[in-house]
Amino acid sequence: MSYLWLLLLIPVVLVAEVLVRTARFKPGPAPQIPEGEEVFDRDKAVENLRTLIRFKTVSNTDPQLEDDAEFQKLIDKLPELYPHVFETCKFERLPDRGLLFTWEGKQHSEPSVLMAHYDVVPVDEAGWSKPPFEAILEDGVVWGRGALDTKVTFNGVLTAADHLLAQGYQPEQDIYFAFSGGEEVNGLGAVHIVDWFEAHGITPALVVDEGGAVVQDVFPGVKQPCGLIGIAEKGMMNVEYTVKSGGGHASAPKPHSPLVALSEACTKIESNPFAAHLTKPVAEMFDTLGRYSNFTYRMIFANLWLFGGVLDSICRKSGGELNALMRTTVAFTQAKGSAGRNVIPSEAKMISNLRLNPQDTMETALDYLKQTVNDASVEMVNLEGMNPSPISETNCPAWDKVAGAVAATWKGCLVSPYLMVQCSDSRHYGRISNHVYRFSAMDLSAEERATIHGNNERIRVETIGRAVEFYIRLMRQC
């Protein structure tokens, strides 16, 4: 009888533990937010960005398709747009379109680096409602390639600095403005800037680059705007799969032809996703935003020791951003067979793009793919890639500065760490700093986010001003 009572008691204790943990899993005290807005010339900030957009600084993997004159025109225009910056700051040009400004502070022991890139991706002008390089201002919206990615933050940094310099402000510590002109093609501009810091023995106490933004409806059960600051970014690799055969006429096919073998490999990988890993950026995001979620999701996030499998199942079935936060993802993007419709290919290829969870590396990911496919006829090679970035600290003054500037600029938003699933120039700074934060100083709707690298990229005028506000607040803390 005692065993029966024990068996009955176990689920009661389990339910009680879950409910107690859920009840305790609630938001902490709200941070103190300063009142008022920063006063500066907002119209000039808008016009400066419009000027930057008009330069066709399109980067391309084929340098022959780039217009060097457009990049030079933009650089030549900067002293006119930001005169106080050029009067006070030291300006250096580094190889591969690297631009570096040094704003000397009262002290030099804990410098900050504020980043952006001024190159943009190509456009298909036929798909645009407005000309992509005329920076048309209409109904409170500026249209143009680079308006969001990332000429708005390039302009935000320099406009904020120009405003503070005009007031006679000098930061407590040195501030560097580091800009690259080839981020979209994995150029070396940012690498040369990091090399420069290393050569001069400079260890940044704070680095801020593009990344998260203030967004809504991106976390289960949370309706408030969320200011997401990336504390790490996933790695990336492109894997090529090749199967060879003797070819032949399609009228007499042999079994397991190259395309069939590739199809089976693709299906195996799709059916056996990489294991989920609750890394530090994602765990802190769940712990921060999960407290503001509805009861069901709060129960899950408060009791991941019990519901981790449930969360993993939700991620696998839904896919998308939540799933990408939890595991290495595989997207098949290209395939090639024979040139003739009635010819069995003597060689077939396909390519997948992987985004690597911080728990994985290029080597371990390739090993997993080979084990999953388990077919000697399928050759797999890593064409190119990079491992995940180091993970930056959050319980530190550097994080507090960025998080505080976000909370003060977008009042009412929930500030949280997260894992950036895209790649950025900031990954290169992991070798000289563990305080690298990825935040694009904007509040963006899902529709606006979809225009990044797409058609009809555009930005609201108030968003341009908010970006400047953010950098003013951040610079006042540096």
N, C-alpha and C positions, 0 to 999 in steps of 0.2 A: 504493500500500500504506500510506503514512503517513497518508492520509486515513481509511482503514479503521480503523487503530489509534486514531486520534483519535475517531472515532465510537464505538468500543467503550469508550474511556476515559471519555467524558462521563457516561454513566449510573453508572459506578463512582464517579466523583468526587462526583456528585450524591447517591448513596446514602450515601457516607461522610460528606458534609457534614450530611445529615439526621440520621444516627446520632450524630455528634459533638455537634450542637446539642441533641439529645434527652438525651444523657448528661449534658451540662452543665446542663440545665434541671431543677434539683433544689432542694428547699427550702433556705433559708439557716439560720443558727443560730437556735434557739428563743429567744424573748424571756425575760427574767428576770421571773418572776411572784412577787409577794409571797405569803407563806403566811398562812393564817388567814382568818377571816370577820369582817365587821363585826358588832359586838354592838349591838343596838338592840331596841326593843319591837316584835317582829314581829306579835304579836297586835293591837296598836293599829293598825299599818299596815293590816292586813286589815279591821279594823272601820271605819277611816276610809274605805277604799275602798267598803265596803258602804254606808256612809252617803251617799257621793257618788252611787252608782248609783241610790239611791232617789229622787233628784230627777229629774223627767221633763224634762230640759233638751233637748227635741227641737227642732232647728232645721228650718225649712221654707222653701222658696222663696216661699211665700205667708205673709207675717208674720201674717196673721189666724189661721193654724193653729198659731201658737206660743203657749205659755203663759208670759208674762213673769214671772208669780208664781213659777214653778218655778225659773227662773234666779236670781231674787232670793233665794229661800229658800236655795239653795246658797251664794250669796255671803255671806248673813247667818250661815251655819253655820261658815264658815271660821275665824273667831277662836276658836271653841270646839275645833275639830279640831286647829288648829296655833297654839296660844297664843304660843309663843316667837317665831314668825315675826311675828306682829302686834305683839308687844311691842318688837321690835327693828327690823324693816324698815319702810320707808316704803311705804304702800299708796295707789295712785291708780287711779281708774276713768276710762277713756277711752271715747270714743263707740263705739257698736256692740258693747257688751259686752266691751270690752278691759279686762283687769286687769293692772296692772304693779306689781311689788314691787321695791324697791331695797334690797339688802343691802350696806351700805357696807363696803368693804375697807380695808386699810391704805394701799393706793395706788389710783390711779384711771386709770392710763394704758392698761390692757389689760383692759377689762371683758368679762365673759362673759354670755351670754343663754341661759337654759334655757326651752324653750317646751313648750306643750301646748294642747289645746283641750278645753273642758268641755261643748260641745254634742254631741249624738248624732243619729244618723239615726232616722227613724221605724221602727216595728216592726209586724209583722203578728202580733198576739198569738196568733192561732189556730194558727200554725206553731211555737209555742214549747212545749217540754216543761215549762218552769218559768215562772212569771210574770216578765216581763222587767224589772220595776222593783222587785222585792222583795228582790233581792240575797241569794237563798237560798244558804246555805253547807251543802254536803252532800258527804260523802266527799272532803273536801279540795279542793273546787271551789266557786267563787263564780259564780253565774249572774246575768247582767244585761246590758242594753244599755249599752255604754260601758265594760264591764269591760276590754276590750282597746283600744278606740278612743275617746278616749285618756285616760280617767279614771285608768287605772293609772299613767301617767307624770305626770299632774297631781298625783296623790297621792304618787308617788315623789319628785318634786322637793320638795314641801312637807314631807313626812315626814322626808326626809333633812336638809333645812335646820333643821327643828324640833329634830331630834336633835342636830345639831352645835351649834346655838345653846344648847341646854340644857347642853352641856359647856363653854360659854364660848368656842367657836371663832369666830375672825374670819378671813375669807379674806384672802389677800394683795392681791387686786384686787376691785373691785366685782363683784357678781353680781346680775343682773336676772332675775326670774321673769316671763315674758310669756305671758299666757294669753288666748285668744280664745273667744268664745261663738257663733261663726258660721262656723267653718271648713268645715263640711259643706255649706254653701250659698255658698261663696266670699264670705263676709261681709267687711266692711271693718275688723273689730276689729284684726287684725294690721297692716293698712295704717296705721291711726292710731298704733299703737305705734311702727312704723318712722318715721313722720313725727315722733313725739315725740323719738326718738333723733336724727334729723337736726336738728331745731330746737335741741336741746341740744348739738350738736357731738360726739355720742358715736359712736365707731366700734368696734363689738364685735371683740375679738380671737378670739372663739369663740362660735358659735351652735349649739345642738343642738335638733333638733325630731324629730318622729316620722319613721319611714322604714323602714329595714331592721331585721332582728332576727337572733337566733341560730337558724339553721334547718339542716336536714339534707336530703340528697338533692335539692339544687337545682342542683348543678354537675356536669357530666358526669364520671363516674369518681371523684368525691370522696365518701368515706363519712363523714369527720369533720364535726362541727358547724361551721358557718361563720357568723361574726359579720359581717354585711354592713352597711357604713356608706355611705349614699348621699352622694356628693360633688356630685351634680347631680340634677335631675329633668327628665323630658321635658316638653315643652310639650303643649298640648291645644287642639283646635279642633273645633267641630261644624259640618259642612258640609251645607247643604240643596240638594238637586237637584230641579228643577221642570221638568216638561214639560207644555205646554198643547196643546189641540186643540179642534176644533169639537164634540166629544162625539158623541152619536148612539146609536142602538139597537144592542145587541150582536148582533142577527141579521144585520147587514150591516156588519161591521167593515172599516175601511180599514187598509192596512198601516202598520206602525210607529206603533201607538197609544201613548199616553203610558206605560202600564205596560211595554210591550215595549221602548220606548226606555230606560226606567229599568233594566230587567233587563239590557239589553245594556251599559249604562254600568257597572252593578254587576259584571258578569262581566269586563269589560275591566280594571277596577281590581283585582279579585281575582286575575286572571291576570298582572298586571304590577305586582308589589309595588314599593315604593320601594327604591332601591338601599341596600345595606348600607354602614355607615360604622363603622369601628373608632375610636370616640371615646376620649378619655382615661379616663373612668371604666371603660369596658369593657375597654380595653387593660390597665389596671392590675389589673382583676379577673382577666383571663386570665393575666397574668404572675404573680399571687399564688397563685391557687387551682390554676391549671394545673400547677404544679410538684408538687402532691399527687395528681394524677390518675393513672389507669392508663397503661400504656405507650402505647397507641394515641392517647389524647387528649393525652398529653404530647408525643408526636411532632407532632401537629397544632399545638398551641399554641406549641411551640418553633420551628415552621417555618411561621408564617403567611404568610411571603413566598412559599411554595410551595403551601400547603394552604388559603389563604384562600378559594378557590373551593369547596373541599370543605366547609369550615365553613359558608359561605353556603348551600350546597345543603342541608346538614343542618338549618339554621335554617328555611329556607323550607318544607321538607317537614314538619318536626315542629311548627312554630308555637310557641305558648306563650311562656314567659318568656324562653328563650334567644333566640328570634327577636325578641322585643320589645326586647331589649337592643341589637340590631344595626341596627334600621331604624325608620323611621316606620311605624306600623301603622294600618290602616283597618278599623274594625268597623262594619258596617251595622246600625243599631239600630231604626229606625222607618220605616214606609211608610204611605201613604194613597192610596186610589183614589177611586172614586165611591161614593155612598151606596146605589146600587141594584145588585143582582147582575146585572141585564141591561142596564146602562147603561155605555157607554164613558165614562170620566171626561173632563170638559173640562179637568181639571187633576189631575195626579198628582205626589206628592212622596215623597221618601225622605231620610233623614238618616244620615250616617255620623259616627262619633266617631273622630278621629285623635289619636294620641299621638306627638308630634313628637320625632324624634331631635335631639340637640343640633346636628347639622350642618344641620338644616332650620329654616325659619321658617314662619309662617302664610302669608306671601306666596308663598314658593317652593313650599310644599306645594299651595296652591290652583292655582298655575300647572301643576304636574305633573299634577294631577287633570284639568284641562281639556285638556291635551295628550294624556293617555292616553285619555280618552273621545272626544275629537275629533268631537263631534256638536253642531252649532250649536243644535239643538232642546232640548238639555239646559242649562238655566240653573243656575249654581252660585254660591252665596254663602256666605261665612263668617258664621255666625250669632253666634258668640262664641268666644273663645279666649284663649290666652296663649302667648307664645314660650317655648322652653326656658330654664331657669335658667342663670346663669353656672356655671362649673365651679370648685369650690373646690380649694385646694392640699392636697397630702398630705405632701409632704416638708417638714414644718414643726412647730413645737411644739404648735400647736392640734390637729393631727391626732394627734400622739403622745399627747396627754392623753386624747382620746376612745378611741383604739385601746387604750391601756394600761388604761383603766377597763373596757373590754369584756373584754380578755384576763384581767384579774385577777378579774372577777366570774364569767365562764363559762370556767373553766380547761380547757384542751385544745381550745378552739375556734380556728379559723383566721380571723383578722381580715383583712378585705379591703374595698377600695373597691368600690362598684358604682353603677350608674345606676338611680335610682328611676323606675319607670314610671308611678306615680301622682302626683297633685299634692298639695301641702301648703302651709300658711301660710308655710313657710320661704322660699319663692321670693321673697317680698317683701324679704327681707333681703339679696338679692344686690346691691342698690344701695348698701349701706353696709358690706358685709363680703365678703371672699373666703375666709372660714373658716366656712362654713355646712355642718353635717353632720347627716345624717338617720338617726337610729337609735332605734327603739322598744325600750326596755330590757326585752326579754323573750326567752325561748327558746320558740319556738312550733312545734308539729307542723303538718303540712299540714291536718289536721282542724280544729285550732284556728284557723288562718288563714282557713279557709273560713267561719267564723262571723262574721267582721268584716263588717258591713253585712248580715249574713244572720240566720237564725234561730239560737236557742240560743247566743248569744255567752256565753262563760264563760272563766274564768281559774283556773289552779291556785294554791293558796295559796302554794306555794314560789315561784311566778313573781312574785307581789306583793312578796315579800321581796327577791328578786333585783333588782327594779327600784330599790328603796330603796338596796340595796348599791351598785349602779352609780352612783347620783347622789351618795352619800356619798364614794365614791372620786374621782369627778370633781370635786366641790366642794373636796376637800382639795388639788387641784392648781391651783385657780383663785386 
